[in-house]
Amino acid sequence: MTAVWVFAGLGVLFALAILLVLAMLVEDAYYRYRPRWRMYRRVLAEDLAALRAWAQMTRAHLRAVREMAREMERQSGGDRP
């Protein structure tokens, strides 16, 4: 029965050692990649700003094209071929 308790204790120590190693790896990854996360967020914010500007210009262009089409239709008297 003593051997069972010894092996159980060794198993618990082994599990704790594995958890400690995993915690060290997670901490290392966190501190290693934290500056890059900031850079990635900044680049993503710039990309989203560019996408918003492009969408705004596209909407303005479509409004202008629709207005031109309405004006041409008014000038032609509403007759479409």
Residue pairs with C-beta under 8 A, 6 or more apart in sequence:
73 80
